[in-house]
């Protein structure tokens, strides 16, 4: 009977510095893109509403 444990290997290598940097850059670009979207949509600085006169209200 074969021993399955000898074929099963765990590789405990930490990700290299280049791959961690690439992931960090991708995350930073995603966050910056979301920030630009929020800024352009005006979610934090909504435009003031125009006052409506009584004659313009529906009856």
ChimeraX attribute file (.defattr): number of C-alpha atoms within 10 A of each C-alpha:
attribute: neighborCount
match mode: 1-to-1
recipient: residues
	/A:1	3
	/A:2	6
	/A:3	7
	/A:4	7
	/A:5	7
	/A:6	7
	/A:7	8
	/A:8	8
	/A:9	7
	/A:10	6
	/A:11	6
	/A:12	6
	/A:13	6
	/A:14	7
	/A:15	8
	/A:16	8
	/A:17	8
	/A:18	9
	/A:19	10
	/A:20	12
	/A:21	11
	/A:22	11
	/A:23	11
	/A:24	12
	/A:25	12
	/A:26	12
	/A:27	12
	/A:28	12
	/A:29	12
	/A:30	12
	/A:31	12
	/A:32	12
	/A:33	12
	/A:34	12
	/A:35	12
	/A:36	12
	/A:37	12
	/A:38	13
	/A:39	12
	/A:40	11
	/A:41	11
	/A:42	11
	/A:43	10
	/A:44	9
	/A:45	10
	/A:46	8
	/A:47	8
	/A:48	6
	/A:49	6
	/A:50	6
	/A:51	6
	/A:52	8
	/A:53	7
	/A:54	8
	/A:55	7
	/A:56	7
	/A:57	7
	/A:58	5
	/A:59	5
